[in-house]
Amino acid sequence: MQKEIGAVVDLLSHPGFLTGLGIGLLAAALLLATGVGGRRDPRGWGLAFASTVAVGVSIRFDVDLVVYISVIALVLVGLVGDLLVGGREGSAGPPMTMGYWLAALFASFGLVSLLQVGEVGWAPWVLPIVIAGSGAGIWLLSRSDVSEAVGPMVAISIAGMWVTVPETDMITVLVGAGIPFALATLPPLRARALVAGALAIAGMMAWVVFVEGVSRPWTIAASWATLATLPILGVLVWIRPGSHNKYLVFGIHVAYVVVITRVADITDSAATVAAAALLLGVSAGVAAFVVERLYEPVRVGS
């Protein structure tokens, strides 16, 4: 316990954390200034979050320009999606099979050129899936009735990433920025992410994780796995539109992240972590579906 407390204290005083927190507070304040009192909830949450991380990382670390070019490519693909259906609430189109998600998958390969693959030969093939999948999950959740939970859910995933690789530096920027943006999706701001922003922040998170964990492949798998319930729960709230329990969705996500980080703590096998993530992720989705079906009559009649 003393070791964990020491790690948290070190995090709170780390220059990267303070940089991410400071820029994140400024960006969240700008969202608040433009969003409160408006007719619609501000839709720039994802882009503001990704921009905060990008600026914070560039201040503290040397980052290849191709990183930003790749993220901009993701944003451009996302903007096409927003022009098609992303900005329309309640669109009936099947988002997980839309052409722009395939385009997002292709655009994600831009970040692959930056990876010092070494012994992590599976990373270039998994990275695009992580970006497109988690981006889709963030977007689906953001346009659902549990949208207030998106910020806290992403923040919990980031915390799980940091727990998996606590002694690294770049991820501290992500943790610092995650605090104000976790609060930004809650009242009174209720910020939301469109496709472009969802893909941008997913790309930044996936890339930072790889850079920080390249010497220990199982930590990359575990960190990316903390995002797995975002698309799973996102699909759940999409296929069953209506009144969903945001506390249930959030609680299942937290439980999943805690367990997957513990799995990473007891193994050094990326395959074991991936298998556990698949099993736990599917179990989380099934649990959410079953519990909501059991309590649906109570909610409808209340």
C-alpha positions as MATLAB code, in Angstrom:
seq = 'MQKEIGAVVDLLSHPGFLTGLGIGLLAAALLLATGVGGRRDPRGWGLAFASTVAVGVSIRFDVDLVVYISVIALVLVGLVGDLLVGGREGSAGPPMTMGYWLAALFASFGLVSLLQVGEVGWAPWVLPIVIAGSGAGIWLLSRSDVSEAVGPMVAISIAGMWVTVPETDMITVLVGAGIPFALATLPPLRARALVAGALAIAGMMAWVVFVEGVSRPWTIAASWATLATLPILGVLVWIRPGSHNKYLVFGIHVAYVVVITRVADITDSAATVAAAALLLGVSAGVAAFVVERLYEPVRVGS';
ca = [
       0.000    0.000    0.000;
       2.821    2.394    0.849;
       4.320    1.821   -2.593;
       0.995    2.650   -4.280;
       0.573    5.813   -2.210;
       4.101    6.876   -3.128;
       3.359    6.325   -6.820;
       0.244    8.520   -6.603;
       2.165   11.267   -4.786;
       4.863   11.160   -7.463;
       2.196   11.355  -10.150;
       0.538   14.418   -8.637;
       3.841   16.292   -8.617;
       5.027   15.112  -12.036;
       5.554   17.956  -14.568;
       3.679   15.986  -17.242;
       0.657   15.554  -14.980;
       0.624   19.224  -14.025;
       0.967   20.241  -17.683;
      -1.938   18.035  -18.779;
      -4.060   19.176  -15.844;
      -3.377   22.862  -16.458;
      -4.075   22.791  -20.190;
      -7.060   20.518  -19.614;
      -8.592   22.926  -17.097;
      -8.158   25.777  -19.572;
      -9.726   23.782  -22.429;
     -12.591   22.592  -20.225;
     -13.181   26.181  -19.080;
     -13.439   27.275  -22.709;
     -15.949   24.491  -23.363;
     -17.881   25.610  -20.304;
     -17.872   29.237  -21.429;
     -19.226   28.315  -24.854;
     -21.588   25.576  -23.706;
     -23.448   26.726  -20.615;
     -26.535   28.668  -21.556;
     -26.487   27.445  -25.127;
     -29.301   25.586  -26.817;
     -27.296   22.407  -27.356;
     -24.643   20.582  -25.394;
     -21.147   21.457  -26.673;
     -19.912   18.838  -29.133;
     -16.187   19.510  -29.010;
     -15.292   17.261  -26.072;
     -13.231   14.719  -28.023;
     -11.338   17.249  -30.132;
     -10.611   19.438  -27.108;
      -9.399   16.418  -25.131;
      -7.157   15.168  -27.948;
      -5.771   18.658  -28.540;
      -4.976   19.028  -24.848;
      -3.042   15.761  -24.812;
      -1.232   16.630  -28.041;
      -0.170   20.062  -26.756;
       0.850   18.729  -23.354;
       2.907   15.902  -24.827;
       4.614   18.232  -27.314;
       5.573   20.624  -24.493;
       7.213   17.948  -22.374;
       8.485   15.453  -24.922;
       9.896   15.211  -28.432;
       7.145   13.952  -30.709;
       7.430   13.109  -34.389;
       5.359   15.401  -36.611;
       3.875   12.313  -38.257;
       1.943   11.653  -35.038;
      -0.035   14.826  -35.466;
      -0.454   14.281  -39.192;
      -1.879   10.827  -38.474;
      -4.285   12.168  -35.855;
      -5.382   14.929  -38.236;
      -6.095   12.216  -40.813;
      -8.324   10.501  -38.263;
     -10.089   13.793  -37.599;
     -10.710   14.343  -41.309;
     -12.179   10.848  -41.638;
     -14.328   11.562  -38.607;
     -15.551   14.842  -40.064;
     -16.825   12.924  -43.084;
     -18.709   10.650  -40.705;
     -20.136   13.641  -38.853;
     -21.363   15.112  -42.124;
     -23.092   11.813  -42.962;
     -24.829   10.713  -39.772;
     -22.618   11.545  -36.816;
     -24.272   14.818  -36.010;
     -27.850   13.589  -36.236;
     -29.279   12.361  -32.960;
     -31.157    9.105  -33.199;
     -29.862    8.233  -36.666;
     -31.066    4.783  -37.652;
     -28.028    3.926  -39.764;
     -25.925    1.004  -38.516;
     -22.838    2.867  -37.244;
     -20.635   -0.163  -36.771;
     -20.920   -1.069  -40.459;
     -20.713    2.413  -41.938;
     -18.077    2.990  -44.588;
     -16.396    5.719  -42.612;
     -15.558    3.312  -39.785;
     -13.702    1.230  -42.333;
     -12.014    4.414  -43.487;
     -11.097    5.150  -39.875;
      -9.578    1.695  -39.612;
      -7.461    2.411  -42.683;
      -6.464    5.889  -41.484;
      -5.345    4.422  -38.168;
      -2.529    2.647  -39.966;
      -0.863    6.055  -40.277;
       0.269    5.747  -36.676;
       1.705    2.313  -37.337;
       4.622    3.821  -39.265;
       5.775    5.396  -35.990;
       5.899    2.207  -33.995;
       9.288    0.758  -33.157;
       7.833   -2.694  -33.477;
      10.763   -4.811  -32.326;
       9.323   -7.881  -30.671;
       5.774   -6.473  -30.654;
       4.930   -7.743  -34.108;
       1.191   -7.882  -33.381;
       0.911   -4.194  -32.481;
       0.619   -2.751  -36.036;
      -2.408   -4.964  -36.687;
      -4.115   -4.381  -33.345;
      -3.579   -0.616  -33.100;
      -6.064    0.340  -35.877;
      -8.695   -1.943  -34.367;
      -8.181   -0.333  -30.957;
      -8.523    3.174  -32.401;
     -11.549    2.477  -34.597;
     -13.253    0.321  -31.959;
     -12.757    2.604  -28.962;
     -13.526    5.661  -31.101;
     -16.806    4.067  -32.171;
     -17.575    3.211  -28.554;
     -16.951    6.752  -27.320;
     -19.146    8.146  -30.097;
     -22.000    5.675  -29.535;
     -22.015    6.318  -25.800;
     -21.808   10.087  -26.334;
     -25.011   10.123  -28.362;
     -26.943    7.844  -25.985;
     -28.848    8.449  -22.760;
     -25.761    7.481  -20.731;
     -23.633   10.187  -22.346;
     -22.864   11.826  -19.004;
     -20.828    8.756  -18.056;
     -18.490    8.962  -21.074;
     -15.950   11.310  -19.461;
     -15.666    9.320  -16.218;
     -15.473    6.044  -18.176;
     -12.617    7.267  -20.361;
     -10.869    8.639  -17.250;
     -11.138    5.239  -15.545;
      -9.563    3.605  -18.607;
      -6.723    6.143  -18.484;
      -6.233    5.410  -14.788;
      -6.023    1.725  -15.665;
      -3.401    2.518  -18.301;
      -1.328    4.412  -15.762;
      -1.626    1.612  -13.192;
      -0.369   -0.798  -15.841;
       2.687    1.355  -16.635;
       3.023    3.692  -13.596;
       6.713    4.532  -13.857;
       6.509    6.076  -17.329;
       6.325    9.784  -18.108;
       4.273   10.571  -21.215;
       1.125    8.941  -19.887;
       1.099   11.398  -16.965;
      -0.064   14.095  -19.413;
      -2.999   11.864  -20.327;
      -3.871   11.325  -16.656;
      -3.731   15.044  -15.884;
      -5.896   16.004  -18.854;
      -8.326   13.207  -18.035;
      -9.454   14.828  -14.784;
     -11.137   17.989  -16.124;
     -12.451   16.164  -19.176;
     -13.974   13.479  -16.960;
     -16.015   16.237  -15.336;
     -16.820   17.958  -18.638;
     -19.438   15.387  -19.691;
     -21.299   15.837  -16.401;
     -23.783   18.624  -15.609;
     -23.805   21.532  -16.073;
     -21.640   21.277  -19.208;
     -22.710   17.855  -20.553;
     -20.086   17.974  -23.312;
     -20.290   15.371  -26.085;
     -17.974   13.871  -28.704;
     -18.725   13.584  -32.405;
     -16.993   11.061  -34.659;
     -13.984   13.292  -35.366;
     -13.302   13.941  -31.691;
     -13.900   10.351  -30.665;
     -11.360    9.088  -33.195;
      -8.855   11.796  -32.268;
      -8.780   11.019  -28.562;
      -8.815    7.269  -29.244;
      -5.773    7.722  -31.497;
      -3.859    9.762  -28.934;
      -4.571    7.288  -26.125;
      -3.598    4.252  -28.199;
      -0.379    5.877  -29.398;
       0.745    7.076  -25.943;
       0.173    3.602  -24.529;
       2.378    2.003  -27.155;
       5.203    4.508  -26.736;
       5.189    3.984  -22.975;
       4.941    0.199  -23.003;
       7.036   -0.856  -25.985;
       9.593   -2.648  -23.802;
       6.855   -4.727  -22.129;
       4.330   -5.953  -24.701;
       1.855   -7.318  -22.149;
       1.407   -3.823  -20.708;
       0.432   -2.544  -24.164;
      -2.172   -5.291  -24.448;
      -3.518   -4.543  -20.960;
      -3.612   -0.785  -21.481;
      -5.401   -1.084  -24.816;
      -7.731   -3.633  -23.218;
      -8.957   -1.035  -20.702;
     -10.846    0.510  -23.644;
     -12.578   -2.717  -24.668;
     -15.865   -2.167  -22.837;
     -16.407    1.199  -24.562;
     -17.464   -0.346  -27.913;
     -19.177   -3.283  -26.198;
     -21.354   -1.093  -23.993;
     -21.726    1.409  -26.828;
     -23.265   -1.254  -29.058;
     -25.516   -2.324  -26.173;
     -27.028    1.140  -25.735;
     -27.360    1.488  -29.522;
     -29.205   -1.778  -30.197;
     -31.531   -1.195  -27.239;
     -32.408    2.503  -27.357;
     -34.366    3.791  -24.421;
     -33.736    4.373  -20.765;
     -30.375    2.941  -19.751;
     -28.922    3.071  -16.263;
     -25.746    5.157  -16.532;
     -24.594    4.035  -13.090;
     -24.844    0.406  -14.125;
     -22.910    1.039  -17.345;
     -20.240    2.992  -15.465;
     -20.005    0.409  -12.681;
     -19.514   -2.472  -15.092;
     -16.794   -0.533  -16.897;
     -14.984    0.203  -13.613;
     -15.153   -3.417  -12.491;
     -13.793   -4.580  -15.848;
     -10.859   -2.124  -15.802;
      -9.917   -3.081  -12.241;
      -9.879   -6.791  -13.079;
      -7.946   -6.400  -16.347;
      -5.233   -4.329  -14.658;
      -4.908   -7.035  -11.997;
      -4.558   -9.656  -14.716;
      -1.701   -7.639  -16.229;
      -0.075   -7.501  -12.804;
       0.197  -11.275  -12.502;
       1.304  -12.211  -16.019;
       3.841  -11.142  -18.601;
       1.981  -12.701  -21.529;
       0.193  -10.436  -23.990;
      -1.806  -13.444  -25.221;
      -3.067  -14.171  -21.711;
      -4.090  -10.547  -21.239;
      -5.876  -10.529  -24.606;
      -7.759  -13.732  -23.792;
      -8.796  -12.355  -20.413;
      -9.899   -9.088  -22.024;
     -12.055  -10.940  -24.542;
     -13.677  -13.126  -21.893;
     -14.214  -10.290  -19.418;
     -15.402   -7.860  -22.078;
     -18.057  -10.223  -23.412;
     -19.081  -11.052  -19.836;
     -19.427   -7.322  -19.070;
     -21.681   -6.801  -22.080;
     -23.837   -9.816  -21.226;
     -24.081   -8.719  -17.594;
     -25.214   -5.231  -18.584;
     -27.802   -6.645  -20.990;
     -29.207   -9.150  -18.488;
     -29.363   -6.739  -15.546;
     -31.070   -4.053  -17.613;
     -33.629   -6.560  -18.907;
     -34.351   -7.712  -15.353;
     -34.931   -4.192  -14.071;
     -36.591   -2.763  -17.172;
     -40.180   -3.268  -15.868;
     -39.287   -1.374  -12.691;
     -37.886    1.569  -14.651;
     -40.820    1.686  -17.063;
     -43.423    1.589  -14.327;
     -41.731    4.083  -12.048;
];
